[in-house]
């Protein structure tokens, strides 16, 4: 029993992972991320419409507000939080069990007259070389001004520690275009970001410097751009670019995104392809990489959603066979407006004949 | 016309996937094995990074990688703890634990160690 409780505690007091939105619902439910999220990046706290969508997609609707509405807050204050953990089997050539504490965070937003302050805070994975306080951190904290408060359109300006808006922004960070592309886990930096969002198009530009104390995944300084044009009401196409320079290397990312909703079969197709160049500061070696990911997603009855994804990653175009492909199958169950159970599976195939890998994990997500 | 477009797309993708040379032309240097192989495979932020130092190892910066490699790659090719764990041999559980490192990367690290670990 104590072992089980320890496991649960580890799951809940674990390493934070970003709670991104589901772009699967962008064209099938809303035209923009800001239709459901208060951040123009499309993550975290929901708008009033976002809570309505959460109610609509869940199997059971007991109220999508914070803590089922049992903790009333004034109109200028919004609270939220996320708990995530996963466990199951991984296979790097042999099968073994594994567990992944993922996220335990609270977030709060104070807003008035178009200005808002957002901050989240929680736990991250302990360091074997740091004190106990190292486990506490805030991934994001920023000041935002929005031109048309509550409308989800217009100009948004953010300054603070945040994730520069870039690319498809899938919830699953393991997608090759996330992990190897320009939006890895913990890419939050100190940034100034400007977004302009309309139903017809959106543009996001960010300049950033790395956090020297927060040990983030992104260690460089630079800028990111993302622009997306809606084609009719069921399709969108995007362009992305990012430049980052650190003491150790310079990396450039350029790519395209595509989104297509097929109302007949109720299927959303999302795709992203990136060319990446990494140039080392010492020695000047230059490696070109390719990352691509295509995801098809379809809602099913009883709060279920099926994803099938296919990915490709060329680690270095100079080396024949140095690539990997993956097939992902995810089944989401939005049991109610606050509980999501995800069964995520990957088969990964190496291009050089090395051992294939993969995993089959169950992930629990509680949105407070 | 549609078939032509499909052919063009397939040709481009095929060329991209199949490109590269044989044998591996990457420089066998400390910087290349650290930043192009170990950092993306092992130095993810929740794994062996300077954020966690899991098992006392980190590979996400050159300084951390140098320190870690001095610990686990300080022997020759035979019975080298780094090579044993990334190749899953000599009773070591293969790492990374979810997706294996490419054999070409294991080979590059082997050649770097066989060359006397230049730059370490």
Boltz contact constraints between the chains, C-beta under 6 A:
constraints:
  - contact:
      token1: [A, 15]
      token2: [B, 46]
      max_distance: 6.0
  - contact:
      token1: [A, 90]
      token2: [B, 97]
      max_distance: 6.0
  - contact:
      token1: [A, 90]
      token2: [B, 98]
      max_distance: 6.0
  - contact:
      token1: [A, 92]
      token2: [B, 94]
      max_distance: 6.0
  - contact:
      token1: [A, 92]
      token2: [B, 97]
      max_distance: 6.0
  - contact:
      token1: [A, 92]
      token2: [B, 100]
      max_distance: 6.0
  - contact:
      token1: [A, 93]
      token2: [B, 88]
      max_distance: 6.0
  - contact:
      token1: [A, 93]
      token2: [B, 94]
      max_distance: 6.0
  - contact:
      token1: [A, 93]
      token2: [B, 100]
      max_distance: 6.0
  - contact:
      token1: [A, 125]
      token2: [B, 46]
      max_distance: 6.0
  - contact:
      token1: [A, 125]
      token2: [B, 52]
      max_distance: 6.0
  - contact:
      token1: [A, 127]
      token2: [B, 52]
      max_distance: 6.0
  - contact:
      token1: [A, 127]
      token2: [B, 53]
      max_distance: 6.0
  - contact:
      token1: [A, 128]
      token2: [B, 53]
      max_distance: 6.0
  - contact:
      token1: [A, 129]
      token2: [B, 53]
      max_distance: 6.0
  - contact:
      token1: [A, 185]
      token2: [B, 45]
      max_distance: 6.0
  - contact:
      token1: [A, 186]
      token2: [B, 45]
      max_distance: 6.0
  - contact:
      token1: [A, 215]
      token2: [B, 50]
      max_distance: 6.0
  - contact:
      token1: [A, 215]
      token2: [B, 51]
      max_distance: 6.0
  - contact:
      token1: [A, 217]
      token2: [B, 45]
      max_distance: 6.0
  - contact:
      token1: [A, 248]
      token2: [B, 62]
      max_distance: 6.0
  - contact:
      token1: [A, 249]
      token2: [B, 35]
      max_distance: 6.0
  - contact:
      token1: [A, 280]
      token2: [B, 31]
      max_distance: 6.0
  - contact:
      token1: [A, 280]
      token2: [B, 35]
      max_distance: 6.0
  - contact:
      token1: [A, 282]
      token2: [B, 31]
      max_distance: 6.0
  - contact:
      token1: [A, 283]
      token2: [B, 29]
      max_distance: 6.0
  - contact:
      token1: [A, 283]
      token2: [B, 31]
      max_distance: 6.0
  - contact:
      token1: [A, 285]
      token2: [B, 27]
      max_distance: 6.0
  - contact:
      token1: [A, 285]
      token2: [B, 32]
      max_distance: 6.0
  - contact:
      token1: [A, 287]
      token2: [B, 36]
      max_distance: 6.0
  - contact:
      token1: [A, 290]
      token2: [B, 16]
      max_distance: 6.0
  - contact:
      token1: [A, 317]
      token2: [B, 19]
      max_distance: 6.0
  - contact:
      token1: [A, 317]
      token2: [B, 20]
      max_distance: 6.0
  - contact:
      token1: [A, 318]
      token2: [B, 20]
      max_distance: 6.0
  - contact:
      token1: [A, 318]
      token2: [B, 25]
      max_distance: 6.0
  - contact:
      token1: [A, 319]
      token2: [B, 20]
      max_distance: 6.0
  - contact:
      token1: [A, 319]
      token2: [B, 24]
      max_distance: 6.0
  - contact:
      token1: [A, 320]
      token2: [B, 20]
      max_distance: 6.0
  - contact:
      token1: [A, 320]
      token2: [B, 21]
      max_distance: 6.0
  - contact:
      token1: [A, 320]
      token2: [B, 22]
      max_distance: 6.0
  - contact:
      token1: [A, 322]
      token2: [B, 102]
      max_distance: 6.0
  - contact:
      token1: [A, 322]
      token2: [B, 104]
      max_distance: 6.0
  - contact:
      token1: [A, 348]
      token2: [B, 99]
      max_distance: 6.0
  - contact:
      token1: [A, 350]
      token2: [B, 102]
      max_distance: 6.0
  - contact:
      token1: [A, 352]
      token2: [B, 102]
      max_distance: 6.0
  - contact:
      token1: [A, 352]
      token2: [B, 103]
      max_distance: 6.0
  - contact:
      token1: [A, 352]
      token2: [B, 104]
      max_distance: 6.0
  - contact:
      token1: [A, 354]
      token2: [B, 100]
      max_distance: 6.0
  - contact:
      token1: [A, 354]
      token2: [B, 102]
      max_distance: 6.0
  - contact:
      token1: [A, 354]
      token2: [B, 103]
      max_distance: 6.0
  - contact:
      token1: [A, 355]
      token2: [B, 100]
      max_distance: 6.0
  - contact:
      token1: [A, 357]
      token2: [B, 99]
      max_distance: 6.0
  - contact:
      token1: [A, 357]
      token2: [B, 100]
      max_distance: 6.0
  - contact:
      token1: [A, 359]
      token2: [B, 98]
      max_distance: 6.0
